[in-house]
Amino acid sequence: MCNRIFGPFVFTEKTINCVIFLDTLELFLFQLDNLPNAGNIYLQMDRAPPHYRDLVRAALDEKFPNTWIS
C-alpha cells in the first residue's frame, strides 16, 4: 500500500463558499477512491463555515459513511 499526501488545495476565488468547497471535494478528493491502492483516505478540515455546511456534510456522509470527522 502506498502512502500519499495530497494538498494543500489553493483556491483562486477571493471568497470560498460551501458550493465552491464541495466542487473542490468532488473534483479532487472524491476521485482519489479511483486510484490504485488508494487505501484509507483522511481529510483534515477546520470547521470553517464553508467546510461544515449541511451540503458538504451530506456529500461526505454519502461518499465516506461513518468514516470522516471534522
MMTF fields as JSON, N, C-alpha, C and O atoms, coordinates in Angstrom:
{
  "mmtfVersion": "1.0.0",
  "mmtfProducer": "UNKNOWN",
  "numBonds": 279,
  "numAtoms": 280,
  "numGroups": 70,
  "numChains": 1,
  "numModels": 1,
  "chainsPerModel": [1],
  "groupsPerChain": [70],
  "chainIdList": ["A"],
  "bondAtomList": [4, 2, 8, 6, 12, 10, 16, 14, 20, 18, 24, 22, 28, 26, 32, 30, 36, 34, 40, 38, 44, 42, 48, 46, 52, 50, 56, 54, 60, 58, 64, 62, 68, 66, 72, 70, 76, 74, 80, 78, 84, 82, 88, 86, 92, 90, 96, 94, 100, 98, 104, 102, 108, 106, 112, 110, 116, 114, 120, 118, 124, 122, 128, 126, 132, 130, 136, 134, 140, 138, 144, 142, 148, 146, 152, 150, 156, 154, 160, 158, 164, 162, 168, 166, 172, 170, 176, 174, 180, 178, 184, 182, 188, 186, 192, 190, 196, 194, 200, 198, 204, 202, 208, 206, 212, 210, 216, 214, 220, 218, 224, 222, 228, 226, 232, 230, 236, 234, 240, 238, 244, 242, 248, 246, 252, 250, 256, 254, 260, 258, 264, 262, 268, 266, 272, 270, 276, 274],
  "bondOrderList": [1, 1, 1, 1, 1, 1, 1, 1, 1, 1, 1, 1, 1, 1, 1, 1, 1, 1, 1, 1, 1, 1, 1, 1, 1, 1, 1, 1, 1, 1, 1, 1, 1, 1, 1, 1, 1, 1, 1, 1, 1, 1, 1, 1, 1, 1, 1, 1, 1, 1, 1, 1, 1, 1, 1, 1, 1, 1, 1, 1, 1, 1, 1, 1, 1, 1, 1, 1, 1],
  "groupList": [{"groupName": "MET", "atomNameList": ["N", "CA", "C", "O"], "elementList": ["N", "C", "C", "O"], "formalChargeList": [0, 0, 0, 0], "bondAtomList": [1, 0, 2, 1, 3, 2], "bondOrderList": [1, 1, 2], "singleLetterCode": "M", "chemCompType": "L-PEPTIDE LINKING"}, {"groupName": "CYS", "atomNameList": ["N", "CA", "C", "O"], "elementList": ["N", "C", "C", "O"], "formalChargeList": [0, 0, 0, 0], "bondAtomList": [1, 0, 2, 1, 3, 2], "bondOrderList": [1, 1, 2], "singleLetterCode": "C", "chemCompType": "L-PEPTIDE LINKING"}, {"groupName": "ASN", "atomNameList": ["N", "CA", "C", "O"], "elementList": ["N", "C", "C", "O"], "formalChargeList": [0, 0, 0, 0], "bondAtomList": [1, 0, 2, 1, 3, 2], "bondOrderList": [1, 1, 2], "singleLetterCode": "N", "chemCompType": "L-PEPTIDE LINKING"}, {"groupName": "ARG", "atomNameList": ["N", "CA", "C", "O"], "elementList": ["N", "C", "C", "O"], "formalChargeList": [0, 0, 0, 0], "bondAtomList": [1, 0, 2, 1, 3, 2], "bondOrderList": [1, 1, 2], "singleLetterCode": "R", "chemCompType": "L-PEPTIDE LINKING"}, {"groupName": "ILE", "atomNameList": ["N", "CA", "C", "O"], "elementList": ["N", "C", "C", "O"], "formalChargeList": [0, 0, 0, 0], "bondAtomList": [1, 0, 2, 1, 3, 2], "bondOrderList": [1, 1, 2], "singleLetterCode": "I", "chemCompType": "L-PEPTIDE LINKING"}, {"groupName": "PHE", "atomNameList": ["N", "CA", "C", "O"], "elementList": ["N", "C", "C", "O"], "formalChargeList": [0, 0, 0, 0], "bondAtomList": [1, 0, 2, 1, 3, 2], "bondOrderList": [1, 1, 2], "singleLetterCode": "F", "chemCompType": "L-PEPTIDE LINKING"}, {"groupName": "GLY", "atomNameList": ["N", "CA", "C", "O"], "elementList": ["N", "C", "C", "O"], "formalChargeList": [0, 0, 0, 0], "bondAtomList": [1, 0, 2, 1, 3, 2], "bondOrderList": [1, 1, 2], "singleLetterCode": "G", "chemCompType": "PEPTIDE LINKING"}, {"groupName": "PRO", "atomNameList": ["N", "CA", "C", "O"], "elementList": ["N", "C", "C", "O"], "formalChargeList": [0, 0, 0, 0], "bondAtomList": [1, 0, 2, 1, 3, 2], "bondOrderList": [1, 1, 2], "singleLetterCode": "P", "chemCompType": "L-PEPTIDE LINKING"}, {"groupName": "VAL", "atomNameList": ["N", "CA", "C", "O"], "elementList": ["N", "C", "C", "O"], "formalChargeList": [0, 0, 0, 0], "bondAtomList": [1, 0, 2, 1, 3, 2], "bondOrderList": [1, 1, 2], "singleLetterCode": "V", "chemCompType": "L-PEPTIDE LINKING"}, {"groupName": "THR", "atomNameList": ["N", "CA", "C", "O"], "elementList": ["N", "C", "C", "O"], "formalChargeList": [0, 0, 0, 0], "bondAtomList": [1, 0, 2, 1, 3, 2], "bondOrderList": [1, 1, 2], "singleLetterCode": "T", "chemCompType": "L-PEPTIDE LINKING"}, {"groupName": "GLU", "atomNameList": ["N", "CA", "C", "O"], "elementList": ["N", "C", "C", "O"], "formalChargeList": [0, 0, 0, 0], "bondAtomList": [1, 0, 2, 1, 3, 2], "bondOrderList": [1, 1, 2], "singleLetterCode": "E", "chemCompType": "L-PEPTIDE LINKING"}, {"groupName": "LYS", "atomNameList": ["N", "CA", "C", "O"], "elementList": ["N", "C", "C", "O"], "formalChargeList": [0, 0, 0, 0], "bondAtomList": [1, 0, 2, 1, 3, 2], "bondOrderList": [1, 1, 2], "singleLetterCode": "K", "chemCompType": "L-PEPTIDE LINKING"}, {"groupName": "LEU", "atomNameList": ["N", "CA", "C", "O"], "elementList": ["N", "C", "C", "O"], "formalChargeList": [0, 0, 0, 0], "bondAtomList": [1, 0, 2, 1, 3, 2], "bondOrderList": [1, 1, 2], "singleLetterCode": "L", "chemCompType": "L-PEPTIDE LINKING"}, {"groupName": "ASP", "atomNameList": ["N", "CA", "C", "O"], "elementList": ["N", "C", "C", "O"], "formalChargeList": [0, 0, 0, 0], "bondAtomList": [1, 0, 2, 1, 3, 2], "bondOrderList": [1, 1, 2], "singleLetterCode": "D", "chemCompType": "L-PEPTIDE LINKING"}, {"groupName": "GLN", "atomNameList": ["N", "CA", "C", "O"], "elementList": ["N", "C", "C", "O"], "formalChargeList": [0, 0, 0, 0], "bondAtomList": [1, 0, 2, 1, 3, 2], "bondOrderList": [1, 1, 2], "singleLetterCode": "Q", "chemCompType": "L-PEPTIDE LINKING"}, {"groupName": "ALA", "atomNameList": ["N", "CA", "C", "O"], "elementList": ["N", "C", "C", "O"], "formalChargeList": [0, 0, 0, 0], "bondAtomList": [1, 0, 2, 1, 3, 2], "bondOrderList": [1, 1, 2], "singleLetterCode": "A", "chemCompType": "L-PEPTIDE LINKING"}, {"groupName": "TYR", "atomNameList": ["N", "CA", "C", "O"], "elementList": ["N", "C", "C", "O"], "formalChargeList": [0, 0, 0, 0], "bondAtomList": [1, 0, 2, 1, 3, 2], "bondOrderList": [1, 1, 2], "singleLetterCode": "Y", "chemCompType": "L-PEPTIDE LINKING"}, {"groupName": "HIS", "atomNameList": ["N", "CA", "C", "O"], "elementList": ["N", "C", "C", "O"], "formalChargeList": [0, 0, 0, 0], "bondAtomList": [1, 0, 2, 1, 3, 2], "bondOrderList": [1, 1, 2], "singleLetterCode": "H", "chemCompType": "L-PEPTIDE LINKING"}, {"groupName": "TRP", "atomNameList": ["N", "CA", "C", "O"], "elementList": ["N", "C", "C", "O"], "formalChargeList": [0, 0, 0, 0], "bondAtomList": [1, 0, 2, 1, 3, 2], "bondOrderList": [1, 1, 2], "singleLetterCode": "W", "chemCompType": "L-PEPTIDE LINKING"}, {"groupName": "SER", "atomNameList": ["N", "CA", "C", "O"], "elementList": ["N", "C", "C", "O"], "formalChargeList": [0, 0, 0, 0], "bondAtomList": [1, 0, 2, 1, 3, 2], "bondOrderList": [1, 1, 2], "singleLetterCode": "S", "chemCompType": "L-PEPTIDE LINKING"}],
  "groupTypeList": [0, 1, 2, 3, 4, 5, 6, 7, 5, 8, 5, 9, 10, 11, 9, 4, 2, 1, 8, 4, 5, 12, 13, 9, 12, 10, 12, 5, 12, 5, 14, 12, 13, 2, 12, 7, 2, 15, 6, 2, 4, 16, 12, 14, 0, 13, 3, 15, 7, 7, 17, 16, 3, 13, 12, 8, 3, 15, 15, 12, 13, 10, 11, 5, 7, 2, 9, 18, 4, 19],
  "groupIdList": [1, 2, 3, 4, 5, 6, 7, 8, 9, 10, 11, 12, 13, 14, 15, 16, 17, 18, 19, 20, 21, 22, 23, 24, 25, 26, 27, 28, 29, 30, 31, 32, 33, 34, 35, 36, 37, 38, 39, 40, 41, 42, 43, 44, 45, 46, 47, 48, 49, 50, 51, 52, 53, 54, 55, 56, 57, 58, 59, 60, 61, 62, 63, 64, 65, 66, 67, 68, 69, 70],
  "secStructList": [7, 7, 7, 7, 7, 7, 7, 7, 7, 7, 7, 7, 1, 1, 1, 7, 7, 2, 2, 2, 2, 2, 2, 2, 2, 2, 2, 6, 4, 4, 4, 4, 4, 4, 1, 6, 6, 7, 7, 7, 7, 7, 7, 7, 7, 7, 7, 7, 4, 4, 4, 1, 1, 2, 2, 2, 2, 2, 2, 2, 2, 2, 2, 1, 6, 6, 7, 7, 7, 7],
  "xCoordList": [0.835, 0.0, 0.887, 1.913, 0.485, 1.248, 0.656, -0.561, 1.514, 1.079, 1.356, 2.48, 0.337, 0.494, -0.23, -1.221, 0.28, -0.38, -0.729, 0.113, -1.983, -2.441, -2.838, -3.562, -2.393, -2.768, -1.532, -0.428, -1.668, -2.923, -3.539, -2.85, -4.816, -5.52, -5.564, -5.893, -5.236, -5.219, -6.377, -6.538, -7.164, -8.307, -7.931, -7.201, -8.425, -8.183, -9.285, -9.113, -10.409, -11.505, -11.149, -10.402, -11.688, -11.435, -12.217, -11.755, -13.391, -14.241, -14.643, -15.033, -14.55, -14.927, -16.237, -16.358, -17.211, -18.472, -18.623, -17.752, -19.712, -19.863, -19.975, -19.541, -20.541, -20.678, -19.3, -19.008, -18.46, -17.107, -16.298, -15.566, -16.43, -15.701, -16.158, -15.328, -17.465, -17.977, -17.512, -17.171, -17.488, -16.957, -15.518, -15.133, -14.723, -13.325, -13.246, -12.437, -14.075, -14.097, -14.453, -13.818, -15.465, -15.911, -14.858, -14.682, -14.157, -13.151, -11.868, -11.21, -11.51, -10.233, -10.374, -9.988, -10.906, -10.955, -11.774, -11.33, -12.956, -13.826, -13.252, -13.666, -12.319, -11.683, -10.545, -10.097, -10.076, -8.955, -9.325, -8.449, -10.6, -11.036, -10.71, -10.587, -10.569, -10.309, -8.832, -8.483, -7.969, -6.541, -6.256, -6.865, -5.329, -4.948, -4.319, -3.553, -4.645, -4.121, -4.402, -3.537, -5.603, -5.942, -5.836, -5.445, -6.177, -6.088, -7.062, -8.103, -6.715, -7.564, -7.354, -6.234, -8.424, -8.351, -8.733, -9.767, -7.897, -8.151, -8.269, -7.459, -9.267, -9.494, -9.432, -10.153, -8.577, -8.47, -9.143, -8.772, -10.139, -10.837, -10.836, -10.61, -11.09, -11.001, -12.338, -12.354, -13.432, -14.782, -15.072, -15.948, -14.343, -14.699, -16.092, -16.447, -16.885, -18.267, -18.456, -19.352, -17.658, -17.88, -17.578, -18.117, -16.717, -16.33, -17.365, -17.361, -18.239, -19.114, -20.601, -21.447, -20.918, -22.308, -22.992, -22.334, -24.31, -25.089, -24.838, -24.78, -24.689, -24.45, -23.152, -23.114, -22.108, -20.803, -20.868, -20.377, -21.464, -21.556, -22.359, -22.004, -23.432, -24.238, -23.432, -23.529, -22.647, -21.814, -20.755, -20.492, -20.144, -19.151, -19.803, -19.227, -21.001, -21.724, -22.029, -21.976, -22.35, -22.673, -21.425, -21.441, -20.35, -19.13, -18.306, -17.729, -18.255, -17.459, -18.316, -18.085, -19.307, -20.224, -19.495, -18.743, -19.734, -19.178, -17.666, -17.103, -16.992, -15.528, -14.868, -13.652, -15.604, -14.979, -15.344, -16.419, -14.434, -14.691, -14.236, -13.407, -14.765, -14.368, -14.193, -13.855],
  "yCoordList": [-1.168, 0.0, 1.24, 1.284, 2.222, 3.465, 4.516, 4.625, 5.266, 6.398, 7.663, 7.889, 8.48, 9.706, 10.839, 10.625, 12.039, 13.232, 14.109, 14.388, 14.538, 15.435, 16.743, 16.741, 17.828, 19.126, 19.88, 19.348, 21.051, 21.75, 22.197, 22.31, 22.445, 22.946, 24.463, 25.033, 25.094, 26.549, 27.0, 26.521, 27.903, 28.417, 29.73, 30.538, 29.941, 31.204, 32.22, 33.413, 31.751, 32.653, 33.482, 33.033, 34.688, 35.542, 35.077, 35.209, 34.537, 34.053, 32.62, 32.301, 31.758, 30.355, 30.144, 30.462, 29.606, 29.239, 27.726, 27.034, 27.213, 25.758, 25.125, 23.988, 25.825, 25.27, 25.131, 24.1, 26.147, 26.08, 25.001, 24.246, 24.927, 23.912, 22.504, 21.608, 22.301, 20.998, 20.642, 19.487, 21.597, 21.337, 20.853, 19.935, 21.466, 21.045, 19.626, 18.831, 19.298, 17.927, 16.94, 15.894, 17.269, 16.363, 16.206, 15.11, 17.277, 17.216, 16.52, 15.871, 16.644, 16.113, 14.964, 13.836, 15.229, 14.217, 12.998, 11.866, 13.212, 12.087, 11.223, 10.075, 11.742, 10.976, 10.098, 9.198, 10.344, 9.562, 8.101, 7.236, 7.812, 6.417, 5.614, 4.391, 6.29, 5.605, 5.277, 4.576, 5.778, 5.488, 4.048, 3.534, 3.395, 2.053, 2.12, 3.036, 1.157, 1.1, 2.38, 2.879, 2.9, 4.163, 4.037, 4.988, 2.883, 2.709, 3.606, 3.985, 3.941, 4.82, 6.266, 6.681, 7.022, 8.44, 9.223, 8.966, 10.171, 11.024, 12.458, 12.926, 13.132, 14.521, 15.368, 15.112, 16.366, 17.265, 18.587, 19.243, 18.964, 20.234, 21.0, 20.429, 22.286, 23.118, 23.68, 24.599, 23.161, 23.592, 25.032, 25.666, 25.555, 26.856, 26.727, 25.651, 27.785, 27.665, 26.965, 26.127, 27.259, 26.544, 25.049, 24.249, 24.685, 23.281, 22.462, 21.233, 23.125, 22.402, 22.619, 22.279, 23.171, 23.375, 22.041, 21.044, 22.022, 20.793, 20.145, 18.92, 20.954, 20.436, 19.63, 18.545, 20.158, 19.48, 18.245, 17.183, 18.369, 17.227, 16.091, 14.925, 16.406, 15.37, 14.644, 13.424, 15.381, 14.751, 13.848, 12.757, 14.303, 13.47, 12.232, 11.145, 12.391, 11.242, 10.211, 9.007, 10.689, 9.769, 9.067, 7.859, 9.818, 9.253, 8.446, 7.415, 8.919, 8.265, 8.046, 8.681, 7.159, 6.978, 6.502, 5.528, 7.203, 6.862, 6.804, 6.149, 7.485, 7.424, 8.791, 8.871, 9.837, 11.158, 11.902, 11.706, 12.753, 13.599, 15.009, 15.207, 15.96, 17.339, 18.018, 19.2],
  "zCoordList": [0.0, 0.0, 0.0, 0.678, -0.752, -0.843, 0.079, 0.223, 0.683, 1.491, 0.697, 0.249, 0.526, -0.237, 0.472, 1.171, 0.28, 0.798, -0.393, -1.246, -0.437, -1.48, -0.828, 0.167, -1.354, -0.816, -0.395, -0.508, 0.068, 0.297, -1.017, -2.032, -0.991, -2.157, -2.076, -1.035, -3.157, -3.212, -4.095, -5.217, -3.589, -4.326, -4.997, -4.423, -6.201, -6.891, -6.602, -6.849, -6.084, -5.75, -4.521, -3.652, -4.458, -3.3, -2.083, -0.95, -2.32, -1.234, -1.533, -2.656, -0.535, -0.687, 0.05, 1.233, -0.66, -0.015, -0.076, -0.603, 0.455, 0.528, -0.855, -1.039, -1.826, -3.178, -3.832, -4.438, -3.715, -4.27, -3.56, -4.2, -2.242, -1.487, -1.873, -2.028, -2.029, -2.433, -3.835, -4.088, -4.749, -6.096, -6.025, -6.749, -5.155, -4.99, -4.457, -4.935, -3.475, -2.963, -4.06, -4.189, -4.849, -5.911, -6.994, -7.528, -7.327, -8.392, -7.954, -8.767, -6.7, -6.249, -5.248, -5.551, -4.095, -3.039, -3.434, -3.239, -3.982, -4.296, -5.412, -5.57, -6.18, -7.257, -6.746, -7.456, -5.539, -5.003, -4.809, -4.834, -4.617, -4.491, -5.739, -5.676, -6.868, -8.138, -8.349, -9.299, -7.475, -7.609, -7.202, -6.264, -7.906, -7.465, -6.073, -5.773, -5.24, -3.872, -3.089, -2.37, -3.233, -2.564, -1.053, -0.376, -0.525, 0.92, 1.651, 1.114, 2.878, 3.676, 3.266, 2.966, 3.256, 2.93, 4.177, 4.792, 4.54, 5.69, 5.203, 4.403, 5.689, 5.322, 6.582, 7.546, 6.571, 7.714, 7.352, 6.379, 8.155, 7.948, 9.259, 10.325, 9.171, 10.362, 10.841, 11.66, 10.36, 10.733, 10.353, 10.942, 9.373, 8.827, 8.22, 7.739, 8.228, 7.762, 6.415, 6.313, 5.362, 4.098, 4.191, 3.426, 5.13, 5.259, 6.017, 5.942, 6.738, 7.65, 7.363, 8.19, 6.218, 5.847, 5.602, 5.304, 5.727, 5.539, 4.184, 4.085, 3.144, 1.795, 1.737, 1.157, 2.333, 2.35, 3.236, 2.853, 4.409, 5.321, 4.707, 4.883, 3.991, 3.338, 2.267, 2.136, 1.508, 0.475, 1.1, 0.595, 2.202, 2.888, 3.497, 3.461, 4.057, 4.61, 3.539, 3.79, 2.341, 1.245, 0.724, 0.492, 0.542, -0.042, 0.97, 0.624, 2.219, 3.265, 4.496, 5.525, 4.416, 5.554, 6.814, 6.787, 7.895, 9.214, 9.265, 10.142, 8.333, 8.333, 8.291, 8.122, 8.434, 8.432, 9.71, 10.276, 10.147, 11.307, 10.971, 10.083, 11.663, 11.447, 12.779, 12.83]
}
